[in-house]
Amino acid sequence: MENIKIVVVSEETSLRVSVKKKIVDKNILIVGYADFNEDSKLKIEGLFPDMVIIAAKVPIQKSIFDFIESMKFQSKGCSVVLATDQVSVDLVNFAARYGIRQVLSLDGSDEEFCRVIAEVHEFEKKIQTQLNIQKRVRSKVIAFFGCKGGVGKSMLATNTAVALAKRGAKVMLLDFDLAFGEQHLLLDLDPKDTIVELAQDPEGISIERVNAFSTLHSSGVSLLACPKSPEYAEYVSAENITAIIRSVRPYYEYIIIDAANNFSDESIAALENCDEIMIVSNPDILSLKAAKNAINILGQLQIKEKARILINKDATPTLIKAKDFEQMLEMPIYASFSFDYKTVNGSINKGEPFILRSSRAVICREVNAFVQKIIADKKD
């Protein structure tokens, strides 16, 4: 059975928790939460859900139904279900006027709740086929996070973005390593504007403004560069980071984030708003310890399930093996990359991603295999 991606919309935390507890079917995935406001509309669209569950207690405010109507979910290939504490015939009839497919009780069994969701999803697919509605493909936001400096995080983020663009994907590269970012150097670009200018723009943050402050690389990757100097990093807030990601989600197939090697508010905002976190590590004891600490913090933030481990081998002899990482971190290695000083160093010095220069190199084949895995996972 295919996965059913759901966004839960509610202003009450208790209701969000109630819905989450009722999702006992492993094929039903909650991909995000939202409120009933204008900012949430963009967030919901960016998540491309198969279904939106509206959670609200009776009496339900008219403004909630107006919110549903304004979203025009059916035209986006998305069904709407209302989950509430009291179900009545009048409520079911009123909800149907706004295109709500089903009204579910939060007091029923978890299994029945999930069964109805699956039935509504199947029904919606039939309607979409009859009306020839093409469901938009959901974007994928991937953050590259280094447990410590010098592990090759930025290099892998650059080449992943370029490799995806080479395959015809529309890619945005966000350099959120605010104090020490280097994506513009790795791409040999000299951006006129950066994320600082965007954050201070009086028109606010929107897809139009993000594009205006971004720089296009010859590969097709759009880069939003980091501040030109570390002291300017303080002008970018966690709210800015969140707004940028939500603005670009509906318009790019892949958003690659080069995150800072820390857990500042800005870094946490980036990690919380992404779909996957590629934790880049070298095979040494210091990196293993740092990776373990990072995984523990992600667990405290309740986003550990997003973590993927990448092993980027360096020239230093080591007794630490991949199985040591897997046992210590209790998760499999997602991908590993060979040490190739000549290819990587030449790429960095010339400001040209090696994925464009040395297609026969082993590391190029490994990055291409990694990118194919990302693409395959996105289709699941």
C-alpha positions in Angstrom: 0.0 0.0 0.0 1.3 3.5 -0.8 1.9 6.0 1.9 -0.8 8.6 2.6 0.8 11.9 3.5 -1.3 14.0 5.9 -1.1 17.6 7.3 -3.0 18.2 10.6 -4.5 21.7 10.9 -5.5 22.8 14.3 -5.0 25.7 16.7 -5.0 23.4 19.8 -2.0 21.3 20.7 -4.2 18.8 22.5 -6.1 18.1 19.3 -2.9 17.7 17.3 -1.7 15.2 19.8 -5.1 13.3 19.7 -4.9 13.0 15.9 -1.3 11.9 16.1 -2.1 9.1 18.6 -4.9 7.8 16.4 -2.6 7.3 13.4 -1.6 3.7 14.1 -1.3 2.7 10.4 2.3 2.8 9.3 1.3 3.8 5.8 -0.3 7.0 7.0 2.3 9.6 7.6 1.9 13.0 9.2 4.2 15.3 7.3 3.4 18.6 9.1 1.1 20.7 11.3 -0.4 24.1 10.6 -2.8 26.7 12.0 -5.7 28.6 10.4 -3.9 31.6 9.1 -2.4 33.0 5.9 1.1 31.8 6.6 -0.1 28.3 7.0 -1.7 28.3 3.5 1.7 28.5 2.0 3.1 25.9 4.3 0.4 23.4 3.5 0.8 23.9 -0.2 4.5 23.4 0.2 4.0 20.0 1.9 1.9 18.7 -0.9 -0.3 16.4 1.3 -2.6 13.7 0.0 -5.0 14.7 2.8 -5.6 17.5 5.3 -7.2 16.7 8.6 -8.9 19.6 10.2 -9.1 19.1 14.0 -11.5 21.3 15.9 -14.0 21.1 18.8 -17.7 21.7 18.4 -19.0 24.4 18.0 -16.7 24.9 15.0 -16.1 28.5 14.0 -17.3 29.6 10.5 -13.8 31.0 9.9 -12.4 27.4 9.8 -14.8 26.5 7.0 -13.9 29.7 5.2 -10.3 28.7 5.5 -11.0 25.3 3.9 -13.0 26.9 1.1 -10.2 29.4 0.4 -7.6 26.6 0.0 -9.5 24.9 -2.9 -8.0 21.6 -1.9 -9.8 19.5 -4.5 -8.1 21.4 -7.3 -4.8 20.4 -5.8 -5.6 16.7 -5.6 -6.0 16.8 -1.9 -9.0 15.5 0.2 -10.2 17.1 3.5 -11.4 15.3 6.6 -12.8 16.9 9.8 -11.9 15.3 13.1 -14.0 16.5 16.1 -15.3 15.6 19.5 -19.0 15.6 18.6 -20.4 14.3 15.3 -23.9 15.1 14.2 -26.0 14.9 11.1 -26.2 18.7 10.8 -22.4 19.0 11.1 -21.8 16.3 8.4 -24.2 18.1 6.0 -22.7 21.5 6.7 -19.2 20.2 6.2 -20.1 18.6 2.9 -20.9 22.0 1.5 -17.3 22.9 1.8 -16.0 19.8 0.2 -15.1 17.9 3.4 -15.2 14.2 2.5 -15.7 12.8 6.0 -16.4 13.9 9.6 -14.6 11.6 12.1 -15.0 11.3 15.8 -11.9 11.6 18.0 -13.6 9.2 20.4 -13.8 6.2 18.0 -11.2 3.4 17.7 -7.8 4.2 16.2 -8.2 1.3 13.7 -11.5 2.7 12.5 -10.1 6.2 12.2 -7.2 4.9 10.0 -9.5 2.7 7.9 -11.8 5.6 7.0 -8.8 7.7 6.1 -7.6 5.0 3.7 -11.1 4.8 2.2 -11.4 8.5 1.7 -8.0 8.6 0.1 -9.0 5.8 -2.4 -12.2 7.6 -3.2 -10.4 10.9 -3.8 -8.0 9.2 -6.2 -10.9 8.0 -8.3 -12.4 11.5 -8.4 -9.0 12.9 -9.4 -8.8 10.4 -12.3 -12.3 11.2 -13.5 -11.7 15.0 -13.4 -8.1 14.5 -14.8 -6.6 16.4 -11.9 -2.8 16.1 -11.9 -1.5 16.0 -8.3 1.6 18.1 -7.9 4.8 16.4 -6.9 5.9 17.2 -3.4 9.2 19.0 -3.0 12.0 17.5 -0.9 14.0 19.6 1.5 17.4 18.1 2.5 19.7 19.6 5.0 23.4 18.7 5.2 24.7 18.9 8.8 28.2 18.4 9.9 28.9 17.0 13.4 32.1 19.1 13.4 34.1 21.2 10.9 36.0 19.8 8.0 34.0 16.6 7.4 33.0 17.6 3.8 29.5 18.7 4.5 29.4 21.7 2.2 31.2 19.9 -0.6 28.6 17.1 -0.6 25.7 19.6 -0.5 27.1 21.4 -3.5 27.7 18.3 -5.6 24.3 16.8 -4.6 22.5 20.0 -5.7 24.4 20.1 -9.0 23.9 16.4 -9.7 20.1 16.9 -9.2 20.1 19.9 -11.5 21.9 17.9 -14.2 19.0 15.5 -14.2 16.6 18.3 -15.0 15.3 19.0 -11.5 14.6 22.5 -10.3 17.0 23.0 -7.4 17.5 25.7 -4.8 20.6 25.7 -2.7 20.3 27.6 0.6 23.5 28.4 2.4 22.4 28.6 6.0 25.9 28.3 7.5 25.5 32.0 8.3 28.9 32.7 9.8 31.1 30.4 7.8 29.3 29.5 4.6 31.2 28.8 1.5 28.8 27.7 -1.2 29.5 30.8 -3.4 33.2 29.8 -3.4 32.5 26.2 -4.2 30.4 27.4 -7.2 32.8 30.2 -8.1 30.0 32.8 -7.8 30.2 36.4 -6.5 26.7 37.1 -5.4 25.6 40.8 -5.3 23.0 40.0 -2.7 22.8 37.5 0.2 20.3 36.2 2.8 21.1 39.3 4.8 19.7 41.6 2.2 16.6 39.4 1.8 16.0 39.3 5.6 16.1 43.1 5.7 14.0 43.7 2.5 11.0 45.8 3.4 8.8 43.8 1.0 9.2 40.8 3.2 10.1 37.2 2.3 8.2 35.6 -0.7 9.2 33.4 -3.6 9.6 36.5 -5.8 12.0 38.1 -3.3 14.0 34.9 -2.7 14.5 34.5 -6.4 15.5 38.2 -6.7 18.2 37.8 -4.1 19.5 34.5 -5.4 22.3 33.8 -7.9 21.9 31.3 -10.8 24.8 28.9 -11.4 25.5 27.6 -14.9 24.4 24.1 -13.8 20.9 25.5 -13.2 21.1 25.6 -9.4 19.8 28.7 -7.7 21.9 29.8 -4.7 20.8 32.0 -1.8 24.2 32.9 -0.4 25.3 33.3 3.2 26.3 36.7 4.6 29.4 38.2 3.1 31.0 38.5 6.6 30.4 36.6 9.8 29.3 39.6 11.8 26.2 40.0 9.5 24.9 36.6 10.6 23.0 38.2 13.5 20.7 40.0 11.1 19.1 36.7 10.1 16.6 35.2 12.5 15.1 31.7 12.9 11.8 33.2 11.6 13.6 34.3 8.4 14.9 30.8 7.9 11.5 29.3 8.3 9.9 31.8 6.0 12.5 31.2 3.3 12.0 27.4 3.3 8.2 27.7 3.3 8.3 30.2 0.4 10.5 28.1 -1.9 8.9 24.7 -1.2 6.0 25.0 -3.7 8.4 26.1 -6.5 11.4 23.8 -6.4 11.6 20.0 -6.6 14.6 19.9 -4.4 15.8 22.4 -1.7 19.3 21.6 -0.5 20.4 23.3 2.8 24.0 23.7 3.9 23.3 24.0 7.6 25.7 25.3 10.3 27.6 22.9 12.5 25.7 23.9 15.6 22.2 23.9 17.2 21.6 27.6 17.2 17.9 28.8 16.9 18.5 29.4 13.2 20.0 26.0 12.6 17.2 24.3 14.5 14.7 26.2 12.4 16.3 24.8 9.2 16.4 21.3 10.6 12.8 21.3 11.8 11.6 22.5 8.4 13.4 20.0 6.3 12.4 16.5 5.3 15.8 14.7 5.7 18.9 15.6 7.7 22.1 14.2 6.1 24.6 14.0 9.0 28.0 14.0 7.5 30.8 12.4 9.5 34.4 11.1 9.0 35.2 7.6 10.2 37.1 8.6 13.4 36.3 8.5 17.1 35.8 12.3 17.4 33.3 12.3 14.6 31.5 9.2 16.0 31.1 11.0 19.4 29.9 14.2 17.7 27.4 12.2 15.6 26.1 10.5 18.7 25.6 13.8 20.4 23.8 15.2 17.3 21.5 12.3 17.1 20.6 12.7 20.8 19.8 16.4 20.3 17.7 15.6 17.3 15.8 13.1 19.5 15.1 15.8 22.0 13.8 18.0 19.2 11.6 15.1 18.1 13.1 15.0 14.6 15.5 12.1 14.9 13.5 10.1 12.3 14.8 12.6 9.7 18.4 11.7 10.3 20.5 9.9 7.7 24.2 9.0 8.3 26.8 9.8 5.6 30.4 8.6 6.0 32.9 10.8 4.1 36.2 9.1 4.4 39.4 11.1 4.8 43.1 10.2 4.5 43.7 9.6 8.2 44.1 5.8 9.0 41.4 4.7 11.4 40.2 1.6 13.2 36.6 2.9 13.2 34.4 1.0 10.8 30.9 1.6 9.4 29.5 -1.1 11.6 30.8 0.8 14.6 28.7 3.8 13.6 25.7 1.7 13.0 25.9 0.0 16.3 26.6 3.2 18.3 24.0 5.3 16.5 21.5 2.5 16.1 20.8 3.3 12.5 22.2 2.2 9.2 24.7 4.1 7.1 22.7 5.8 4.3 25.7 6.4 2.0 29.5 6.5 2.1 32.1 8.3 0.0 35.7 7.5 -0.9 38.7 9.7 -0.1 39.9 11.3 -3.4 42.1 14.2 -2.5 43.1 15.1 -6.1 39.5 15.2 -7.4 38.0 17.0 -4.4 40.9 19.5 -3.8 41.0 20.4 -7.5 37.3 21.0 -7.5 37.4 23.2 -4.5 40.4 25.3 -5.7 38.8 25.9 -9.1 35.3 26.5 -7.8 33.8 23.9 -10.0 31.8 21.0 -8.6 33.6 17.7 -9.3 30.4 16.2 -10.5 30.8 18.4 -13.6 34.5 17.8 -14.1 35.5 14.2 -13.3 32.6 11.9 -14.2 35.0 8.8 -14.1 36.2 9.4 -10.6 35.0 6.9 -8.0 33.6 9.7 -5.8 31.5 11.0 -8.7 30.0 7.6 -9.2 29.3 7.4 -5.5 27.6 10.8 -5.4 25.5 9.9 -8.5 24.4 6.7 -6.7 23.6 8.8 -3.6 21.5 11.1 -5.7 19.7 8.2 -7.4 18.8 7.0 -3.9 17.4 10.4 -2.9 15.3 10.4 -6.1 14.0 6.9 -5.5 13.1 7.7 -1.9 11.2 10.8 -3.0 9.0 8.7 -5.2 8.0 6.3 -2.4 
